[in-house]
Amino acid sequence: MGASPVWDAVVVGGGIYGASIAVYLRQARGLARVLVLERAPALMQRASLRNQARIHAGYHYPRSLTTGARSLQNVPRFLAAHPSALRRDIVSVYAIAASHSKTNTRQFVRYCREIGAPLHEPRPALAALFDPAQVESVFEVEESVMDLGALARSVDAALTKAGVEVQVQTEVRGLRKLASGALEVQVEGQSGGRGVEARHVFNCTYSALGRLAGAAATAGLRHELAELAIVEAPPALAGVALTVMDGPYFSIVPHEGGLHTLSHVRYTPHLSWSEDATISPAGRLAEYRGDSRFERMIRAAARFSPVLAHTRQVGSIFEVKTVLQANEADDGRPILLERSADFPGLYSILGGKIDNVLDVLDRLDAEALS
Ligand SMILES: Cc1cc2nc3c(=O)[nH]c(=O)nc-3n(C[C@H](O)[C@H](O)[C@H](O)COP(=O)(O)OP(=O)(O)OC[C@H]3O[C@@H](n4cnc5c(N)ncnc54)[C@H](O)[C@@H]3O)c2cc1C
């Protein structure tokens, strides 16, 4: 970077949010000098890689009409930005549990109609995956799955094309207000510590959001240490994503290499805690030694879909999932975009799912980034 003059924007965190915002700042807002700082050895290695890869099309949020409707609207925009990330070989199936579900078939059908999400009669082979005594209804839906490796490559290409500078293995440790009105971003990299001056700073560090000064709304964050089991599913599940709604149930979604990820609302979160400045989510994840809950997940899932009893675990992914506490009841996934009162020019940004980044960009359109 050399003896750098002031950056127009420094984006902290190189996941899908930080990378997309950096591209937006260059291309849509015309900022000349935009820098992404990422502490990992490469971009897109954390939550943006370690997730269930669903391109949400609304079906998952029957208790939050806004999240559902926005998801559906974002799908074509997301795919226009990252067409290579779409897996075209996937069929998605949603079933409504017969007991204890927070939604029933009538409500789910009405909700999908309201947001404009199509529901189809399932092919017999797909309907046959479920125990009819355990589910009220089964639908084939129009929801896609991402190739997360291809998404990471698409993001890299977009950053290069936009002329965004990227520095990996560079951790941001703090911020300081300068007399000039600019911010000093304090970084620790391979060559030691230094300060980087910026007019705008975008904190896109997801679970680490509250660790940078100046983000008041992070008090409302909740973190979960989540397990996704990586499994070899029986052949009947090849290219098929199954989700049972709406409560303590499971989903199994195609992953890379012919494998699937399995998650269960009850067993996937091993720990959960409210934002607390004394707890580092990354530290908690690194230290965690809990056993896999695959056996419990698959036993619960096989009650609904008996064929799943023949699923074999090949590993697990653990990652911290961060959501806004305010949405625990409706399971909605709105965004957090907060302009700091203490540090002019600092924005804190968080989205509960990948496509929500488009909502952030829409909101940023209204911000004067002079
Ligand atoms: C288990 C699980 C399943 C999920 N399933 C889905 C799904 O199916 N579909 C969906 O749309 N969403 C899903 N999500 C949510 C989705 O993954 C996240 O909303 C999204 O990836 C957040 O992107 P991000 O860029 O904010 O975070 P990240 O990708 O985590 O990026 C943040 C980056 O900031 C870096 N960083 C942190 N602190 C610092 C620092 N001090 N200095 C420099 N860099 C720093 C990190 O290393 C990281 O690279 C899931 C999440 C989890 C955990």
PDBQT file of the ligand as one rigid body, heavy atoms in Angstrom, charges set to zero:
ROOT
HETATM    1  C1  LIG A 401     -24.736 -22.481   9.714  1.00  0.00    +0.000 C 
HETATM    2  C2  LIG A 401     -25.202 -21.362   8.818  1.00  0.00    +0.000 A 
HETATM    3  C3  LIG A 401     -26.107 -21.645   7.784  1.00  0.00    +0.000 A 
HETATM    4  C4  LIG A 401     -26.534 -20.594   6.956  1.00  0.00    +0.000 A 
HETATM    5  N1  LIG A 401     -27.325 -20.894   5.875  1.00  0.00    +0.000 NA
HETATM    6  C5  LIG A 401     -27.625 -19.915   4.976  1.00  0.00    +0.000 A 
HETATM    7  C6  LIG A 401     -28.304 -20.218   3.776  1.00  0.00    +0.000 A 
HETATM    8  O1  LIG A 401     -28.631 -21.380   3.469  1.00  0.00    +0.000 OA
HETATM    9  N2  LIG A 401     -28.599 -19.190   2.933  1.00  0.00    +0.000 N 
HETATM   10  C7  LIG A 401     -28.248 -17.886   3.213  1.00  0.00    +0.000 A 
HETATM   11  O2  LIG A 401     -28.548 -16.983   2.421  1.00  0.00    +0.000 OA
HETATM   12  N3  LIG A 401     -27.587 -17.567   4.353  1.00  0.00    +0.000 NA
HETATM   13  C8  LIG A 401     -27.251 -18.546   5.222  1.00  0.00    +0.000 A 
HETATM   14  N4  LIG A 401     -26.540 -18.246   6.355  1.00  0.00    +0.000 N 
HETATM   15  C9  LIG A 401     -26.238 -16.833   6.646  1.00  0.00    +0.000 C 
HETATM   16  C10 LIG A 401     -25.091 -16.320   5.773  1.00  0.00    +0.000 C 
HETATM   17  O3  LIG A 401     -24.040 -17.248   5.762  1.00  0.00    +0.000 OA
HETATM   18  C11 LIG A 401     -24.623 -14.967   6.321  1.00  0.00    +0.000 C 
HETATM   19  O4  LIG A 401     -25.713 -14.079   6.427  1.00  0.00    +0.000 OA
HETATM   20  C12 LIG A 401     -23.598 -14.308   5.405  1.00  0.00    +0.000 C 
HETATM   21  O5  LIG A 401     -22.617 -15.218   4.952  1.00  0.00    +0.000 OA
HETATM   22  C13 LIG A 401     -22.918 -13.159   6.141  1.00  0.00    +0.000 C 
HETATM   23  O6  LIG A 401     -21.923 -12.642   5.298  1.00  0.00    +0.000 OA
HETATM   24  P1  LIG A 401     -20.848 -11.659   5.877  1.00  0.00    +0.000 P 
HETATM   25  O7  LIG A 401     -20.044 -11.174   4.756  1.00  0.00    +0.000 OA
HETATM   26  O8  LIG A 401     -21.539 -10.645   6.734  1.00  0.00    +0.000 OA
HETATM   27  O9  LIG A 401     -20.015 -12.572   6.909  1.00  0.00    +0.000 OA
HETATM   28  P2  LIG A 401     -18.679 -13.447   6.699  1.00  0.00    +0.000 P 
HETATM   29  O10 LIG A 401     -18.719 -14.224   5.461  1.00  0.00    +0.000 OA
HETATM   30  O11 LIG A 401     -18.455 -14.187   7.981  1.00  0.00    +0.000 OA
HETATM   31  O12 LIG A 401     -17.586 -12.327   6.525  1.00  0.00    +0.000 OA
HETATM   32  C14 LIG A 401     -17.099 -11.549   7.595  1.00  0.00    +0.000 C 
HETATM   33  C15 LIG A 401     -15.611 -11.476   7.400  1.00  0.00    +0.000 C 
HETATM   34  O13 LIG A 401     -15.056 -10.543   8.324  1.00  0.00    +0.000 OA
HETATM   35  C16 LIG A 401     -13.758 -11.016   8.673  1.00  0.00    +0.000 C 
HETATM   36  N5  LIG A 401     -13.368 -10.346   9.904  1.00  0.00    +0.000 N 
HETATM   37  C17 LIG A 401     -13.938 -10.442  11.131  1.00  0.00    +0.000 A 
HETATM   38  N6  LIG A 401     -13.320  -9.624  11.999  1.00  0.00    +0.000 NA
HETATM   39  C18 LIG A 401     -12.343  -8.986  11.316  1.00  0.00    +0.000 A 
HETATM   40  C19 LIG A 401     -11.372  -7.995  11.673  1.00  0.00    +0.000 A 
HETATM   41  N7  LIG A 401     -11.318  -7.505  12.900  1.00  0.00    +0.000 N 
HETATM   42  N8  LIG A 401     -10.517  -7.567  10.719  1.00  0.00    +0.000 NA
HETATM   43  C20 LIG A 401     -10.585  -8.052   9.441  1.00  0.00    +0.000 A 
HETATM   44  N9  LIG A 401     -11.469  -8.971   9.065  1.00  0.00    +0.000 NA
HETATM   45  C21 LIG A 401     -12.346  -9.430   9.982  1.00  0.00    +0.000 A 
HETATM   46  C22 LIG A 401     -13.975 -12.519   8.809  1.00  0.00    +0.000 C 
HETATM   47  O14 LIG A 401     -12.736 -13.229   8.741  1.00  0.00    +0.000 OA
HETATM   48  C23 LIG A 401     -14.900 -12.804   7.647  1.00  0.00    +0.000 C 
HETATM   49  O15 LIG A 401     -14.198 -13.174   6.477  1.00  0.00    +0.000 OA
HETATM   50  C24 LIG A 401     -26.090 -19.266   7.186  1.00  0.00    +0.000 A 
HETATM   51  C25 LIG A 401     -25.169 -19.004   8.213  1.00  0.00    +0.000 A 
HETATM   52  C26 LIG A 401     -24.694 -20.039   8.996  1.00  0.00    +0.000 A 
HETATM   53  C27 LIG A 401     -23.636 -19.744  10.012  1.00  0.00    +0.000 C 
ENDROOT
TORSDOF 0
